[in-house]
Amino acid sequence: MVLTEVQIGRGLKIKNPVMTASGTYGYGTEYSDFIDIDRLGGIVVKGTTLHHREGNPYPRMAETPAGMLNAVGLQNKGVRYFVDHIYPTIRDYGTEMIVNVSGSTLEDYAETAAAINTLEKIHAIELNISCPNVKQGGMAYGVTCEGAASVVKAVRQAYDKTLIVKLSPNVTDITEIARAVEAEGADAISMVNTFLGMAIDAEKRRPILSTITGGLSGPCIKPIALRMVWQTARAVQVPIIGMGGIATAADAIEFLLAGATAVQVGCYNFVDPSAPIKILEGIEDYLVRHKINDVNELIGSLQT
């Protein structure tokens, strides 16, 4: 037996460090036929906004070498629908259900967070200030210290549970943004969101995505994401949830060694719906092989 429990922020303990990333796992129910989702440390449900959003026009996904571009645009039915219809179906899962919250204005963010704050079985939100696929809000707040801090401050006043802030990699120095959100009350940081990219159909001489640009994810971004996690872990005191191209247990362990307390599996869920469970089992096997009793001993133990 090895110990796998980790702590994310104030008072939020998850049974193991493997989570699923927002937008790649729906509300968890969609995957229950493939795996026992209660084995996961947590599920970050798809982005939730104050009002109903149709998302961006099609086409809004494109395959790339070792990854994918998406420009879905936070399609969802709004927080009130989530509270009334989605929450009752997920509230009793044996894993932490974390709601990804986004908005177009500070007021949108705060009001959405306040609505989620009333839900007894939801113990944390992931504040999305880094989505590259919307025209208002999203990444516009996450690329400056002032913008990031303003959103966190507004939400912190409306939300009193664990507040995780999801950072954008599309910045000059991500550690500055991390320090800014930590100073305004972030309990943890998740990183990184997708990188801004594009794809072109050479025959048609047109962009493949309707939005021209979109968010790049998958194994191709892992080395950059890993570097950013390592840098940020040395700059802040709050826990970090690492993500970006994680497909195997070895990938996840690299993020833990770099300083992440937990990881999120995203793009690879589309390749293998059972990937998070395989990654968890691989981490457990690694701990046994290396005679490590507690996964927390791995966190930040990279020797340089």
VOPAGU-2260 file (C-alpha; in pm, 1 decimal, decimal comma):
REM VOPAGU-2260
SITE   aa  ch    i         X         Y         Z
SITE  MET   A    0       0,0       0,0       0,0
SITE  VAL   A    1     119,9     352,0     -82,7
SITE  LEU   A    2     -31,2     682,0      24,9
SITE  THR   A    3    -164,4     890,7    -263,6
SITE  GLU   A    4    -371,8    1162,2     -93,8
SITE  VAL   A    5    -267,5    1520,7    -167,8
SITE  GLN   A    6    -394,9    1857,2     -49,8
SITE  ILE   A    7    -504,7    2126,9    -292,6
SITE  GLY   A    8    -539,2    2457,9    -118,5
SITE  ARG   A    9    -713,9    2511,4     210,5
SITE  GLY   A   10    -911,5    2213,6     324,9
SITE  LEU   A   11    -940,7    2035,1      -9,6
SITE  LYS   A   12    -789,4    1687,6       1,6
SITE  ILE   A   13    -813,7    1458,1    -297,9
SITE  LYS   A   14    -760,5    1082,7    -279,9
SITE  ASN   A   15    -487,8    1083,5    -544,5
SITE  PRO   A   16    -315,3    1341,2    -767,8
SITE  VAL   A   17    -483,2    1244,3   -1098,0
SITE  MET   A   18    -760,1    1470,9   -1225,1
SITE  THR   A   19    -924,7    1534,2   -1559,6
SITE  ALA   A   20    -906,4    1869,4   -1734,7
SITE  SER   A   21   -1203,4    2091,0   -1806,2
SITE  GLY   A   22   -1355,2    2056,1   -2151,8
SITE  THR   A   23   -1217,3    1706,5   -2204,3
SITE  TYR   A   24   -1435,0    1503,5   -1967,1
SITE  GLY   A   25   -1776,5    1666,1   -1988,7
SITE  TYR   A   26   -1944,5    1630,1   -1650,7
SITE  GLY   A   27   -1789,6    1290,7   -1580,8
SITE  THR   A   28   -2113,3    1105,2   -1650,1
SITE  GLU   A   29   -2014,9    1067,8   -2015,5
SITE  TYR   A   30   -1720,2     848,0   -1915,8
SITE  SER   A   31   -1884,9     635,0   -1648,4
SITE  ASP   A   32   -1939,3     350,1   -1897,5
SITE  PHE   A   33   -1564,6     332,0   -1964,1
SITE  ILE   A   34   -1406,1     364,2   -1619,9
SITE  ASP   A   35   -1490,3     383,2   -1250,9
SITE  ILE   A   36   -1467,5     760,3   -1223,7
SITE  ASP   A   37   -1482,4     740,8    -844,1
SITE  ARG   A   38   -1119,7     623,0    -856,8
SITE  LEU   A   39   -1005,1     961,8    -984,7
SITE  GLY   A   40    -873,8    1231,7    -756,2
SITE  GLY   A   41   -1102,2    1485,9    -917,6
SITE  ILE   A   42   -1294,4    1584,1   -1227,7
SITE  VAL   A   43   -1293,8    1943,7   -1350,1
SITE  VAL   A   44   -1621,7    1978,6   -1535,5
SITE  LYS   A   45   -1660,2    2173,1   -1857,1
SITE  GLY   A   46   -1652,9    2551,9   -1850,3
SITE  THR   A   47   -1955,2    2715,8   -1689,3
SITE  THR   A   48   -2059,9    3075,2   -1750,5
SITE  LEU   A   49   -2331,8    3298,0   -1608,7
SITE  HIS   A   50   -2549,4    3274,6   -1918,5
SITE  HIS   A   51   -2609,4    3017,2   -2190,3
SITE  ARG   A   52   -2338,3    3013,0   -2458,8
SITE  GLU   A   53   -2360,7    2848,1   -2799,0
SITE  GLY   A   54   -1986,3    2856,1   -2845,2
SITE  ASN   A   55   -1808,1    2932,8   -3170,3
SITE  PRO   A   56   -1928,2    2833,5   -3519,2
SITE  TYR   A   57   -1804,0    2510,7   -3676,9
SITE  PRO   A   58   -1541,1    2401,3   -3767,1
SITE  ARG   A   59   -1387,6    2446,0   -3426,5
SITE  MET   A   60   -1147,6    2154,3   -3389,7
SITE  ALA   A   61    -846,0    2053,7   -3596,3
SITE  GLU   A   62    -589,3    1777,9   -3562,6
SITE  THR   A   63    -223,0    1876,0   -3559,5
SITE  PRO   A   64      99,3    1674,0   -3534,7
SITE  ALA   A   65     112,6    1543,1   -3174,8
SITE  GLY   A   66    -185,7    1749,6   -3067,3
SITE  MET   A   67    -507,1    1929,1   -3152,1
SITE  LEU   A   68    -645,6    2277,7   -3190,1
SITE  ASN   A   69    -982,6    2366,5   -3044,4
SITE  ALA   A   70   -1197,8    2675,2   -3055,9
SITE  VAL   A   71   -1514,9    2544,5   -2892,4
SITE  GLY   A   72   -1570,0    2872,5   -2710,8
SITE  LEU   A   73   -1711,3    2761,7   -2374,4
SITE  GLN   A   74   -2037,3    2614,2   -2504,3
SITE  ASN   A   75   -2265,1    2549,3   -2204,6
SITE  LYS   A   76   -2617,5    2613,6   -2081,3
SITE  GLY   A   77   -2527,1    2855,9   -1805,3
SITE  VAL   A   78   -2480,8    2830,8   -1430,7
SITE  ARG   A   79   -2849,7    2817,6   -1344,7
SITE  TYR   A   80   -2895,7    2512,0   -1566,5
SITE  PHE   A   81   -2589,0    2357,3   -1404,5
SITE  VAL   A   82   -2727,9    2414,4   -1054,8
SITE  ASP   A   83   -3074,8    2282,2   -1137,5
SITE  HIS   A   84   -2998,0    1994,8   -1375,1
SITE  ILE   A   85   -2631,0    1893,1   -1376,0
SITE  TYR   A   86   -2542,6    1921,1   -1009,4
SITE  PRO   A   87   -2807,2    1668,3    -893,5
SITE  THR   A   88   -2658,3    1406,8   -1128,6
SITE  ILE   A   89   -2296,2    1448,5   -1014,6
SITE  ARG   A   90   -2321,7    1550,0    -649,4
SITE  ASP   A   91   -2287,6    1197,9    -510,8
SITE  TYR   A   92   -1984,9    1078,6    -704,5
SITE  GLY   A   93   -1698,5     955,0    -488,7
SITE  THR   A   94   -1451,1    1198,7    -640,1
SITE  GLU   A   95   -1411,4    1574,1    -610,9
SITE  MET   A   96   -1621,4    1754,2    -870,7
SITE  ILE   A   97   -1465,2    2091,9    -946,5
SITE  VAL   A   98   -1643,7    2350,4   -1159,1
SITE  ASN   A   99   -1451,2    2548,9   -1418,0
SITE  VAL   A  100   -1587,6    2905,1   -1406,3
SITE  SER   A  101   -1547,5    3161,8   -1682,2
SITE  GLY   A  102   -1698,8    3496,1   -1770,8
SITE  SER   A  103   -1692,5    3804,5   -1988,9
SITE  THR   A  104   -1686,0    4061,3   -1707,6
SITE  LEU   A  105   -1578,0    4071,8   -1343,8
SITE  GLU   A  106   -1943,5    4071,1   -1246,0
SITE  ASP   A  107   -2008,0    3758,6   -1455,2
SITE  TYR   A  108   -1725,3    3573,6   -1284,5
SITE  ALA   A  109   -1833,6    3677,0    -936,5
SITE  GLU   A  110   -2201,4    3596,5    -988,2
SITE  THR   A  111   -2126,2    3255,7   -1136,1
SITE  ALA   A  112   -1889,2    3174,4    -849,9
SITE  ALA   A  113   -2148,4    3286,3    -595,6
SITE  ALA   A  114   -2404,0    3046,7    -745,2
SITE  ILE   A  115   -2158,4    2756,4    -725,0
SITE  ASN   A  116   -2071,2    2857,9    -368,2
SITE  THR   A  117   -2417,3    2747,6    -255,3
SITE  LEU   A  118   -2366,0    2386,7    -367,5
SITE  GLU   A  119   -2277,8    2170,4     -68,1
SITE  LYS   A  120   -2096,5    1892,0    -255,0
SITE  ILE   A  121   -1883,6    2122,5    -472,3
SITE  HIS   A  122   -1577,6    2212,2    -268,2
SITE  ALA   A  123   -1373,1    2402,2    -527,3
SITE  ILE   A  124   -1388,5    2599,3    -848,7
SITE  GLU   A  125   -1127,0    2644,7   -1117,7
SITE  LEU   A  126   -1127,5    3004,3   -1231,2
SITE  ASN   A  127   -1061,4    3018,3   -1605,2
SITE  ILE   A  128    -879,5    3341,1   -1686,7
SITE  SER   A  129    -692,4    3181,3   -1974,0
SITE  CYS   A  130    -929,4    3063,2   -2246,7
SITE  PRO   A  131    -794,0    3175,9   -2586,4
SITE  ASN   A  132   -1118,7    3103,5   -2771,8
SITE  VAL   A  133   -1352,2    3381,3   -2658,2
SITE  LYS   A  134   -1359,0    3746,6   -2762,2
SITE  GLN   A  135   -1444,4    3890,1   -2420,2
SITE  GLY   A  136   -1306,5    3786,5   -2082,3
SITE  GLY   A  137   -1108,9    3464,3   -2080,3
SITE  MET   A  138    -748,1    3515,7   -2178,3
SITE  ALA   A  139    -791,7    3894,2   -2188,5
SITE  TYR   A  140    -784,1    3890,4   -1807,3
SITE  GLY   A  141    -514,2    3629,8   -1774,0
SITE  VAL   A  142    -230,2    3789,8   -1968,5
SITE  THR   A  143    -161,1    4083,8   -1736,3
SITE  CYS   A  144     -96,0    4089,3   -1363,2
SITE  GLU   A  145    -356,5    4360,4   -1315,7
SITE  GLY   A  146    -626,0    4176,3   -1509,0
SITE  ALA   A  147    -561,8    3843,0   -1339,5
SITE  ALA   A  148    -555,6    4000,7    -996,0
SITE  SER   A  149    -882,1    4188,6   -1056,6
SITE  VAL   A  150   -1074,0    3870,8   -1141,9
SITE  VAL   A  151    -938,5    3676,8    -846,2
SITE  LYS   A  152   -1015,6    3963,0    -609,9
SITE  ALA   A  153   -1375,4    3989,4    -734,5
SITE  VAL   A  154   -1434,5    3613,5    -712,3
SITE  ARG   A  155   -1262,5    3580,0    -374,3
SITE  GLN   A  156   -1521,2    3819,0    -230,4
SITE  ALA   A  157   -1804,9    3602,3    -363,1
SITE  TYR   A  158   -1659,9    3256,1    -306,0
SITE  ASP   A  159   -1533,4    3115,7      23,9
SITE  LYS   A  160   -1426,8    2762,2     -71,5
SITE  THR   A  161   -1110,9    2643,2    -247,9
SITE  LEU   A  162   -1025,7    2875,4    -535,8
SITE  ILE   A  163    -801,9    2734,7    -809,3
SITE  VAL   A  164    -690,4    2978,3   -1079,5
SITE  LYS   A  165    -607,2    2845,3   -1427,4
SITE  LEU   A  166    -324,2    3034,6   -1593,2
SITE  SER   A  167    -252,9    3108,9   -1957,3
SITE  PRO   A  168      84,6    3017,0   -2107,8
SITE  ASN   A  169      48,1    3296,4   -2363,3
SITE  VAL   A  170     242,7    3546,0   -2153,0
SITE  THR   A  171     598,2    3672,9   -2124,1
SITE  ASP   A  172     655,5    3561,3   -1763,5
SITE  ILE   A  173     398,0    3325,8   -1613,2
SITE  THR   A  174     551,7    3351,2   -1266,6
SITE  GLU   A  175     447,8    3716,6   -1244,6
SITE  ILE   A  176      85,5    3624,6   -1312,7
SITE  ALA   A  177     108,5    3341,8   -1058,7
SITE  ARG   A  178     234,1    3575,8    -788,9
SITE  ALA   A  179     -42,9    3824,3    -867,4
SITE  VAL   A  180    -324,5    3572,0    -824,3
SITE  GLU   A  181    -162,9    3424,0    -515,1
SITE  ALA   A  182    -154,2    3770,2    -358,7
SITE  GLU   A  183    -529,1    3816,8    -418,6
SITE  GLY   A  184    -629,0    3491,5    -250,3
SITE  ALA   A  185    -586,7    3202,8    -493,4
SITE  ASP   A  186    -563,0    2879,1    -295,1
SITE  ALA   A  187    -401,0    2689,7    -583,2
SITE  ILE   A  188    -294,7    2735,6    -943,6
SITE  SER   A  189    -366,5    2509,2   -1240,9
SITE  MET   A  190    -140,1    2540,4   -1540,7
SITE  VAL   A  191    -117,5    2557,4   -1826,6
SITE  ASN   A  192    -413,6    2621,8   -2048,0
SITE  THR   A  193    -375,7    2585,3   -2424,6
SITE  PHE   A  194    -126,2    2771,7   -2640,2
SITE  LEU   A  195    -258,9    3004,5   -2909,3
SITE  GLY   A  196    -213,2    2847,2   -3252,4
SITE  MET   A  197    -369,2    2811,1   -3595,1
SITE  ALA   A  198    -403,9    2571,0   -3886,9
SITE  ILE   A  199    -441,1    2645,4   -4258,4
SITE  ASP   A  200    -593,0    2442,6   -4541,7
SITE  ALA   A  201    -334,0    2504,3   -4812,5
SITE  GLU   A  202    -557,1    2379,5   -5095,0
SITE  LYS   A  203    -839,9    2614,6   -5003,4
SITE  ARG   A  204    -602,9    2886,2   -4881,0
SITE  ARG   A  205    -822,9    2935,1   -4578,2
SITE  PRO   A  206    -791,2    2885,2   -4201,2
SITE  ILE   A  207    -929,8    2551,0   -4084,8
SITE  LEU   A  208   -1092,5    2694,5   -3770,1
SITE  SER   A  209   -1384,6    2933,8   -3801,2
SITE  THR   A  210   -1212,9    3158,9   -3547,3
SITE  ILE   A  211    -881,2    3145,5   -3738,2
SITE  THR   A  212    -685,8    3079,5   -3417,1
SITE  GLY   A  213    -750,1    2829,4   -3139,9
SITE  GLY   A  214    -598,0    2658,9   -2839,9
SITE  LEU   A  215    -322,4    2402,2   -2898,1
SITE  SER   A  216    -304,4    2102,6   -2663,5
SITE  GLY   A  217    -154,0    1755,1   -2662,5
SITE  PRO   A  218     191,2    1596,4   -2626,3
SITE  CYS   A  219     348,6    1869,9   -2839,7
SITE  ILE   A  220     310,9    2127,0   -2559,4
SITE  LYS   A  221     439,4    1912,3   -2273,6
SITE  PRO   A  222     802,9    2032,9   -2259,9
SITE  ILE   A  223     692,7    2396,4   -2243,3
SITE  ALA   A  224     419,6    2329,2   -1987,5
SITE  LEU   A  225     662,5    2129,3   -1775,1
SITE  ARG   A  226     912,5    2414,8   -1779,3
SITE  MET   A  227     645,0    2663,3   -1674,6
SITE  VAL   A  228     531,8    2444,0   -1384,7
SITE  TRP   A  229     891,0    2410,0   -1264,4
SITE  GLN   A  230     946,5    2786,4   -1280,5
SITE  THR   A  231     619,1    2869,0   -1106,9
SITE  ALA   A  232     665,8    2613,6    -829,4
SITE  ARG   A  233     980,1    2803,8    -732,1
SITE  ALA   A  234     794,9    3137,6    -733,1
SITE  VAL   A  235     477,5    3073,9    -528,3
SITE  GLN   A  236     377,8    2896,0    -208,7
SITE  VAL   A  237      34,0    2768,1    -315,1
SITE  PRO   A  238      -6,9    2420,8    -468,6
SITE  ILE   A  239      13,7    2378,6    -845,2
SITE  ILE   A  240    -193,8    2144,1   -1059,6
SITE  GLY   A  241      11,6    2069,7   -1369,3
SITE  MET   A  242    -120,6    1990,9   -1715,2
SITE  GLY   A  243     -13,7    2000,1   -2076,0
SITE  GLY   A  244      38,9    1693,5   -2291,2
SITE  ILE   A  245      14,0    1433,0   -2016,0
SITE  ALA   A  246     -46,6    1091,4   -2174,8
SITE  THR   A  247     140,0     845,9   -1952,2
SITE  ALA   A  248     228,9     788,9   -1589,1
SITE  ALA   A  249     585,4     895,7   -1669,4
SITE  ASP   A  250     452,6    1229,4   -1796,5
SITE  ALA   A  251     253,1    1281,7   -1477,2
SITE  ILE   A  252     549,6    1189,2   -1257,2
SITE  GLU   A  253     765,6    1444,8   -1438,1
SITE  PHE   A  254     514,9    1717,3   -1346,6
SITE  LEU   A  255     513,4    1603,9    -982,9
SITE  LEU   A  256     893,6    1608,0    -972,9
SITE  ALA   A  257     888,1    1959,0   -1120,9
SITE  GLY   A  258     671,6    2079,6    -832,6
SITE  ALA   A  259     308,9    2004,3    -919,3
SITE  THR   A  260      96,9    1867,4    -635,0
SITE  ALA   A  261    -149,4    1710,2    -878,7
SITE  VAL   A  262    -198,3    1676,9   -1253,4
SITE  GLN   A  263    -482,1    1702,4   -1502,2
SITE  VAL   A  264    -519,6    1479,4   -1806,7
SITE  GLY   A  265    -676,5    1661,4   -2099,8
SITE  CYS   A  266    -631,0    1600,4   -2470,6
SITE  TYR   A  267    -533,6    1235,7   -2427,2
SITE  ASN   A  268    -880,6    1153,7   -2292,1
SITE  PHE   A  269    -999,3    1172,1   -2653,2
SITE  VAL   A  270    -743,9     908,1   -2750,9
SITE  ASP   A  271    -801,6     675,4   -2455,8
SITE  PRO   A  272   -1091,6     738,5   -2212,7
SITE  SER   A  273    -922,2     511,6   -1959,0
SITE  ALA   A  274    -595,9     709,0   -1966,4
SITE  PRO   A  275    -644,3     877,0   -1624,0
SITE  ILE   A  276    -687,7     539,5   -1453,0
SITE  LYS   A  277    -384,0     395,6   -1632,6
SITE  ILE   A  278    -183,0     699,0   -1526,3
SITE  LEU   A  279    -294,5     657,5   -1164,4
SITE  GLU   A  280    -199,9     289,4   -1166,6
SITE  GLY   A  281     134,7     377,8   -1323,1
SITE  ILE   A  282     207,1     631,6   -1048,7
SITE  GLU   A  283     123,5     372,8    -783,0
SITE  ASP   A  284     351,6     120,2    -952,0
SITE  TYR   A  285     632,4     378,4    -964,8
SITE  LEU   A  286     598,9     444,5    -592,1
SITE  VAL   A  287     615,6      73,8    -513,3
SITE  ARG   A  288     916,2      14,0    -741,9
SITE  HIS   A  289    1105,2     304,7    -590,1
SITE  LYS   A  290    1003,6     213,1    -234,2
SITE  ILE   A  291     829,6     547,7    -180,7
SITE  ASN   A  292     547,9     528,4      74,9
SITE  ASP   A  293     380,6     863,0       5,0
SITE  VAL   A  294     330,6    1040,6    -326,2
SITE  ASN   A  295     394,9    1372,0    -149,7
SITE  GLU   A  296     761,1    1271,9    -127,6
SITE  LEU   A  297     779,5    1309,3    -505,9
SITE  ILE   A  298     645,1    1662,1    -522,3
SITE  GLY   A  299     919,3    1907,7    -609,2
SITE  SER   A  300    1193,0    1648,2    -558,0
SITE  LEU   A  301    1366,9    1712,4    -889,4
SITE  GLN   A  302    1743,2    1712,7    -840,6
SITE  THR   A  303    1916,4    1990,5   -1031,1
